[in-house]
Amino acid sequence: MLRLLSSTDTFPPLSEALRSPNGLVAAGGALTVDWLLQAYSQGIFPWYCEGDPILWWSPSPRMVLAVENFRAHKSLLKRIRQWAQRQDITLTIDTDFATVIQQCAAPRDGNNGTWILPEMIQAYIALHQAGYAHSFEVRCNSSLIGGLYGVSIGRMFYGESMFTLQNDASKVALAGLVHVLKRWDCPLIDCQQKTRHLASLGAAPLHREEFVSQLKQLTQQSSPDWSTAMGKNLLVELRQGIV
């Protein structure tokens, strides 16, 4: 039976997560910073549609990307080298979180719906302002052409969504994320759901128990100082790291 949470409840044990639909843990609760941190620290994330209550999930298996297994295909490496030589294209961190999440929420592929609802946008902006959510921005002539955002707790990174307005822009943002996570000794990116695209980049399924075991260790470690990467164009650094 699905647990309905009040604003003062805690999440039930993951052993109570439903098998169908896979990983549904509970409904209700709130989208405050404290609720989100509690959820992510336990391997739970919110995902629901307009008109539904807040739904909390922890699917098994869980799609994860070990940063050491990231596959940068030849076409992506070529794109990074080309863009790193241009003055009009940049890759930055945390310079416009609000616009990145709004672009991720925009309809795509002829689909008018989105799970990144206005209340979700405000919740993650609050999480960003609290220092736990981060964005990567790819710009051409100062205009965003791609990016991604996610949540960072300790040495664990939870990927949420990405967007692209130009070929490979979101992949370049992901390559930038992998690059800094390697440098900061953050070994794992939570990708949540299995997709062919993520698998092509090196992501693989992991049983919930193993995933939770790893994240418990990683979230208890000290967080990297994300401010050290702000204001820099990571493209040149990224190119040097792949040569």
Protein Blocks (a to p, Z undefined) as FASTA:
>chain_A
ZZdddfkbccddfklpcfbdghiabgchjddfklmmmmmmnopacdddehiacddddddd
dddddfklpccdfklmmmmmmmmmpckbccdehklmmlmmmmmmpceehiabdfbdfklm
mmmmmmmmnopaccddddeehiafbdcddddehjaccdfbdcdfbehklmmmmmmmmmmm
mmnopabdcehiacfklmmnopacddfklmmmmmmmmmmpccddfklmgoiafklmmmmm
mZZ
